[in-house]
Amino acid sequence: MIIGELSNAPSLKEIYRLLIINFLIDLFTKIGQNPFKLFKLNKEEKTLLSYLLVEFLPSVSQNQIKDKISLIQIPIWDIVLPIVGL
């Protein structure tokens, strides 16, 4: 049977989306295991990661997305220094 003959066959767009989602879940899991690698990324790479996080990852609360994006885009010292009063 040819895939095109299946009545409920996923479209190529749906297949590619699932592949991207699975890749991103693995990628963000690895980033979570070693978040310091994010410091090596330039602004464009951080922006791309933020876009991919919002666009392709499974539903998460808006606050969790904002937290993850801020960890990617805002250097840790910009978060820590105000807390310690420097």
N, C-alpha and C positions, 0 to 999 in steps of 0.2 A: 504494500500500500504506500502510495506517495503522500508525503506530508500535506501537500496542497489539497488532497482529497478528504482530509479529516475535517469534519464540520466544526469542531471546537479547537482546532489547532491555533496555537498562539501566533501572533504576527511576528515578523522579524523585529519590529520595534520593541515588542514585549520581551522577546528573547534577549535582545541586546541590553535592555533595561535591567533584566534579572542578572545578566552577567556583570554589568557595571555595579549593581547593588552588592552582589556577593564579593566582588573585588574590593569595594569600598569598606565593607564590613571587616574584611581581613586587614586592609590597610589601616583603618582607624583603631582596630584592636592592637596592631603592632605599634602604632603611634602611642596608644595609651600605655603600652608596656615600657616605652622609652620616650616620654614627651620632650626630653631635652634636645632631641634631634630637630624639633621644630625651630629652634633658634638658628639653625643653619639655613633655613628657607628665606628666600627674598620675599618682598611684598607681593609680587605677582603670584608666586607659588602659594602663599598663605591665602590670598584672595581666591584662588582656584580651589583650594581645600575647603574653604568656607562655603563656596558655591556648591561643591559636590556634596558636602555635608547636608546642606539645606534641601537641595534638589532631589537627591537620590536615596538618602538613608531612610529607613522605615520611620514611621511617625514617632516623634518624641515631643515632649512638651516644649513650648516655646522657651521656657526658662532654661531647660537643659541645652537646647540648641544655642542660645545666647551664651551660656557658660562655655560650651565647647568652642564656639567661634572666638570668644574673648581670649581663651587660652592659646588659640592659634594666632590671633592678630595682635594681641597686646603682650609685650615682653613682660616676663614675670617681675622684673625690678620695678616696672611702672605700677604693679599691683602691691608689691611688698613694701617699697619705700614709703608710700603715704601711711601705711599701717604702723610702721616703726617710727614714724615722725621725722623722716629725713627728707 
